[in-house]
Structures are given as structure tokens and as C-alpha cells.
């Protein structure tokens, strides 16, 4: 069950558990082959800074994917 909070809880120094390590930021380049969990295989057609990428899935289907790129994986 996921929390409905928009932010993550801070780690207490007295906690016996290790602090959560944030996922590394994914960086994509134009022309790179990628796999999307829902759409399938595609190729990066443009990069909008580090905030979004446009992926061409063929057949004229373009999809703009915004960071943190949870469903997009580099091949």
C-alpha cells in the first residue's frame, strides 16, 4: 500500500533502518534505443533538457515522456 503523501518521510538518526537511496537520474541521448513498459521498443528523437524526452515508436507514433522516466529503460 502506497502512501498518499506527495513527499517522502525524512530519515531519523535513531532509526535502525538504512535511509532510502534515491534512484539514479536516467540520462538519454538522441538516437538511443529504449524500451517503454507500455508502448514497447522505440528510439529517442529529441531530449528536452533533463526533464523530458520524445520517443519515436515507429508508424508516426511519438510520445513525450517526462522525468523520472520510471517506465523507460535504455537498451
Phi and psi restraints in degrees (value plus and minus 20) as a CYANA .aco file:
   2 UNK   PHI    -114.7   -74.7
   2 UNK   PSI     128.3   168.3
   3 UNK   PHI     -94.4   -54.4
   3 UNK   PSI     130.8   170.8
   4 UNK   PHI    -109.1   -69.1
   4 UNK   PSI     -15.4    24.6
   5 UNK   PHI     -92.4   -52.4
   5 UNK   PSI     124.2   164.2
   6 UNK   PHI    -101.8   -61.8
   6 UNK   PSI     -41.4    -1.4
   7 UNK   PHI    -133.2   -93.2
   7 UNK   PSI     145.0   185.0
   8 UNK   PHI    -112.8   -72.8
   8 UNK   PSI     134.7   174.7
   9 UNK   PHI     -95.0   -55.0
   9 UNK   PSI     125.8   165.8
  10 UNK   PHI     -97.5   -57.5
  10 UNK   PSI     133.8   173.8
  11 UNK   PHI    -108.0   -68.0
  11 UNK   PSI     109.5   149.5
  12 UNK   PHI    -107.1   -67.1
  12 UNK   PSI     120.5   160.5
  13 UNK   PHI     -83.2   -43.2
  13 UNK   PSI     -46.5    -6.5
  14 UNK   PHI    -108.4   -68.4
  14 UNK   PSI     -19.9    20.1
  15 UNK   PHI     -90.6   -50.6
  15 UNK   PSI     119.0   159.0
  16 UNK   PHI     -99.3   -59.3
  16 UNK   PSI     -26.9    13.1
  17 UNK   PHI    -116.4   -76.4
  17 UNK   PSI     131.3   171.3
  18 UNK   PHI     -92.3   -52.3
  18 UNK   PSI     128.2   168.2
  19 UNK   PHI     -88.5   -48.5
  19 UNK   PSI     130.0   170.0
  20 UNK   PHI     -88.9   -48.9
  20 UNK   PSI     111.4   151.4
  21 UNK   PHI    -111.5   -71.5
  21 UNK   PSI     104.0   144.0
  22 UNK   PHI     -87.2   -47.2
  22 UNK   PSI     128.6   168.6
  23 UNK   PHI     -85.3   -45.3
  23 UNK   PSI     123.5   163.5
  24 UNK   PHI     -85.3   -45.3
  24 UNK   PSI     127.3   167.3
  25 UNK   PHI     -94.6   -54.6
  25 UNK   PSI     106.9   146.9
  26 UNK   PHI    -101.7   -61.7
  26 UNK   PSI     117.3   157.3
  27 UNK   PHI    -142.1  -102.1
  27 UNK   PSI     109.5   149.5
  28 UNK   PHI    -139.2   -99.2
  28 UNK   PSI     132.3   172.3
  29 UNK   PHI    -138.5   -98.5
  29 UNK   PSI     134.5   174.5
  30 UNK   PHI     -81.6   -41.6
  30 UNK   PSI     113.1   153.1
  31 UNK   PHI      72.4   112.4
  31 UNK   PSI     -27.7    12.3
  32 UNK   PHI     -93.8   -53.8
  32 UNK   PSI     118.3   158.3
  33 UNK   PHI    -101.7   -61.7
  33 UNK   PSI     116.9   156.9
  34 UNK   PHI    -157.3  -117.3
  34 UNK   PSI     144.5   184.5
  35 UNK   PHI    -144.7  -104.7
  35 UNK   PSI     110.9   150.9
  36 UNK   PHI    -127.3   -87.3
  36 UNK   PSI     117.1   157.1
  37 UNK   PHI     -77.8   -37.8
  37 UNK   PSI     -55.0   -15.0
  38 UNK   PHI    -120.8   -80.8
  38 UNK   PSI     -60.5   -20.5
  39 UNK   PHI    -109.3   -69.3
  39 UNK   PSI     -43.9    -3.9
  40 UNK   PHI      81.9   121.9
  40 UNK   PSI    -168.9  -128.9
  41 UNK   PHI    -102.0   -62.0
  41 UNK   PSI     124.2   164.2
  42 UNK   PHI    -179.2  -139.2
  42 UNK   PSI    -197.5  -157.5
  43 UNK   PHI    -153.9  -113.9
  43 UNK   PSI     117.3   157.3
  44 UNK   PHI     -87.8   -47.8
  44 UNK   PSI     103.7   143.7
  45 UNK   PHI    -122.2   -82.2
  45 UNK   PSI     -46.6    -6.6
  46 UNK   PHI    -178.2  -138.2
  46 UNK   PSI     135.2   175.2
  47 UNK   PHI    -141.3  -101.3
  47 UNK   PSI     105.5   145.5
  48 UNK   PHI    -120.3   -80.3
  48 UNK   PSI      61.7   101.7
  49 UNK   PHI      43.5    83.5
  49 UNK   PSI    -157.7  -117.7
  50 UNK   PHI    -129.7   -89.7
  50 UNK   PSI      -7.9    32.1
  51 UNK   PHI    -120.1   -80.1
  51 UNK   PSI     -44.0    -4.0
  52 UNK   PHI    -178.1  -138.1
  52 UNK   PSI     137.5   177.5
  53 UNK   PHI    -154.6  -114.6
  53 UNK   PSI     132.0   172.0
  54 UNK   PHI    -128.3   -88.3
  54 UNK   PSI     104.9   144.9
  55 UNK   PHI    -131.9   -91.9
  55 UNK   PSI     111.9   151.9
  56 UNK   PHI    -117.2   -77.2
  56 UNK   PSI      97.6   137.6
  57 UNK   PHI    -119.2   -79.2
  57 UNK   PSI      -9.6    30.4
  58 UNK   PHI      65.6   105.6
  58 UNK   PSI     137.6   177.6
  59 UNK   PHI      47.7    87.7
  59 UNK   PSI       3.2    43.2
  60 UNK   PHI      58.1    98.1
  60 UNK   PSI     -10.4    29.6
  61 UNK   PHI    -110.9   -70.9
  61 UNK   PSI      91.9   131.9
  62 UNK   PHI    -131.0   -91.0
  62 UNK   PSI     121.0   161.0
  63 UNK   PHI    -155.4  -115.4
  63 UNK   PSI     108.8   148.8
  64 UNK   PHI    -112.8   -72.8
  64 UNK   PSI     100.4   140.4
  65 UNK   PHI    -132.1   -92.1
  65 UNK   PSI     105.9   145.9
  66 UNK   PHI    -116.3   -76.3
  66 UNK   PSI     136.6   176.6
  67 UNK   PHI     -81.4   -41.4
  67 UNK   PSI     125.0   165.0
  68 UNK   PHI    -115.4   -75.4
  68 UNK   PSI      -3.9    36.1
  69 UNK   PHI      37.3    77.3
  69 UNK   PSI      22.5    62.5
  70 UNK   PHI     -82.5   -42.5
  70 UNK   PSI     -53.9   -13.9
  71 UNK   PHI    -119.4   -79.4
  71 UNK   PSI     -13.1    26.9
  72 UNK   PHI    -134.1   -94.1
  72 UNK   PSI     108.1   148.1
  73 UNK   PHI    -148.7  -108.7
  73 UNK   PSI     118.2   158.2
  74 UNK   PHI     -97.5   -57.5
  74 UNK   PSI     124.9   164.9
